[in-house]
Amino acid sequence: MSFRISPDLWHKIRHFASFPQTGVSLQQMVLFGQNPSQGTLLKAGEFLLEELPIRLAHRVKELDELPHNLSEMPSINKVKDWYAQSFEELISFPGPPMDSLPQHIRDALLVQPPKQHKLPESTPNPSLAFMADDFGSMSFTPPKQNGNGAQKMRIPMERRRYYANTSGVVWPPEVRDYNRRFTKTLEAIKRRHDPTVTTVAQGVLEWKRKCNARNIDLDVQHWLDRFYLSRIGIRFLIGQHIALNTLQPHPDYVGIICTRSSVHEIVHEAIENARFVCEEHYAMFKGPPVQLICPKDLHFPYVPGHLSHIVFELLKNSLRAVVERYGPDRDTYPPIKVIVVEGKEDITIKISDEGGGIPRSAIPLIWTYMYTTMDGQNIDQDFQASDFKAPMAGFGYGLPLSRLYARYFGGDLRLISMDGFGTDVYIHLNKLSSSREPLQ
Ligand SMILES: Nc1ncnc2c1ncn2[C@@H]1O[C@H](COP(=O)(O)OP(=O)(O)OP(=O)(O)O)[C@@H](O)[C@H]1O
């Protein structure tokens, strides 16, 4: 049965959407999730129970207020209902069973954190500067204000008290049980939202067909950027909590964050995967070669899944450009070069191909969703894949989504093309990991 947003639920959604979201940094998440106990997991859950409904409420409201009648598209409505349903499940999830816990457990949960356990301050995400420029012209999202016209204040992450005294505390089964139930709820929510990217893309296609539009307007483009960026953040928080609760401890991992992500390993694997997809797609025996120049001992804290997603998408683009320029029947191709360098602030990955580049007139389009030069762009009406399977190309989402992943933790993605020769793409990853999510 499909979910309906009742007037009462709308009222709650508007209330939660009037609060600003609280951005976290990678560094804070590492410290927050280190050596978890059932007590600290419970406190981490408390943060999510407060933060996630606010983030979801912002999105429901925005999906409802989209310009150009986009919010009337069936697929957009479907996504809005998913967000509202998850919002409702979270706000009706009961708080921890404090009354039934023994006094010493309540004390351990309510204790103030000692100085050394304070979270370090996060810094503004450098991407916000670009995005503020981009979003400056948007008119359909009113600033979040309360009745007096002032933005409601929330406590920044570093001043929150999500801490539990774990030394010598034996956590009772009620706490473990509570954590387990909350994790299950989060798993169900995460699964519900798996097809969001494709369903929103479907909604935009429905709208393009209805209006006979060739390209999407700038305001829709900016909304998609914000929406997908917010999705990355929500899934990061949920994925992190599930991992902390369900995975065996590993010395290099805090949840889904690898504190010693090996750039060489991640990029090498992405190269193998992209070449495999390319060879399958073009039915080739051997795809273009990819040279990797990267120090083997380069490690930094990151979410490996994010980095492999970015590199894989960019390599697919380069491989496709090279194969299409020279044809799939060649014995040799000019190699694609991947060079990784560590600087003071950034780790930069440059991917250079000789695939002929991109005409300058097309450069502004490549960052727009749904721009692709692949034929047969179509998302099936009944598309039910859990997320993007790995096609060679075709949705026009590779570049804009990869840039969002890079920006999420304070990095960036740039592309420079030499029309007639090839393309260089630079992935900048922020090594300092103190910048907070660029939430809008
Ligand atoms: N390295 C490159 N060389 C030449 N053209 C490129 C390169 N990278 C991207 N492009 C062009 O930009 C377009 C958009 O790329 P993008 O990665 O966003 O989408 P896509 O590859 O078409 O589809 P998908 O969503 O499956 O990634 C491509 O269709 C291609 O025309």
The ligand as a Tripos MOL2 file, in Angstrom:
@<TRIPOS>MOLECULE
LIG
   31    33     1     0     0
SMALL
NO_CHARGES

@<TRIPOS>ATOM
      1 N1         37.2810   11.8540  -20.6590 N.pl3     1 LIG1
      2 C1         36.3300   12.2480  -21.5050 C.ar      1 LIG1
      3 N2         36.6080   12.4060  -22.8240 N.ar      1 LIG1
      4 C2         35.6460   12.7990  -23.6910 C.ar      1 LIG1
      5 N3         34.3710   13.0540  -23.3400 N.ar      1 LIG1
      6 C3         34.0210   12.9280  -22.0480 C.ar      1 LIG1
      7 C4         34.9820   12.5080  -21.0760 C.ar      1 LIG1
      8 N4         34.3490   12.4890  -19.8730 N.ar      1 LIG1
      9 C5         33.0780   12.8430  -20.1090 C.ar      1 LIG1
     10 N5         32.8550   13.1060  -21.3940 N.ar      1 LIG1
     11 C6         31.5850   13.5380  -22.0200 C.3       1 LIG1
     12 O1         30.7220   14.0380  -21.0080 O.3       1 LIG1
     13 C7         29.4700   13.3250  -21.0440 C.3       1 LIG1
     14 C8         28.8990   13.2460  -19.6520 C.3       1 LIG1
     15 O2         29.7040   12.3850  -18.8580 O.3       1 LIG1
     16 P1         29.0710   11.7010  -17.5650 P.3       1 LIG1
     17 O3         30.1260   10.8790  -16.9370 O.co2     1 LIG1
     18 O4         28.4240   12.7450  -16.7130 O.co2     1 LIG1
     19 O5         27.8890   10.8050  -18.1400 O.3       1 LIG1
     20 P2         27.9570    9.5110  -19.0580 P.3       1 LIG1
     21 O6         29.3210    8.9220  -18.9700 O.co2     1 LIG1
     22 O7         27.4650    9.8830  -20.4160 O.co2     1 LIG1
     23 O8         26.8860    8.5730  -18.3750 O.3       1 LIG1
     24 P3         26.9650    7.9020  -16.8860 P.3       1 LIG1
     25 O9         25.8910    8.5680  -16.0850 O.co2     1 LIG1
     26 O10        26.6480    6.4810  -17.1150 O.co2     1 LIG1
     27 O11        28.3260    8.1670  -16.3350 O.co2     1 LIG1
     28 C9         29.7800   11.9920  -21.6860 C.3       1 LIG1
     29 O12        28.6380   11.4220  -22.2980 O.3       1 LIG1
     30 C10        30.8600   12.3680  -22.7010 C.3       1 LIG1
     31 O13        30.2800   12.8830  -23.8810 O.3       1 LIG1
@<TRIPOS>BOND
     1     1     2 1
     2     2     3 ar
     3     2     7 ar
     4     3     4 ar
     5     4     5 ar
     6     5     6 ar
     7     6     7 ar
     8     6    10 ar
     9     7     8 ar
    10     8     9 ar
    11     9    10 ar
    12    10    11 1
    13    11    12 1
    14    11    30 1
    15    12    13 1
    16    13    14 1
    17    13    28 1
    18    14    15 1
    19    15    16 1
    20    16    17 2
    21    16    18 1
    22    16    19 1
    23    19    20 1
    24    20    21 2
    25    20    22 1
    26    20    23 1
    27    23    24 1
    28    24    25 2
    29    24    26 1
    30    24    27 1
    31    28    29 1
    32    28    30 1
    33    30    31 1
@<TRIPOS>SUBSTRUCTURE
     1 LIG1         1 GROUP 0 **** ****
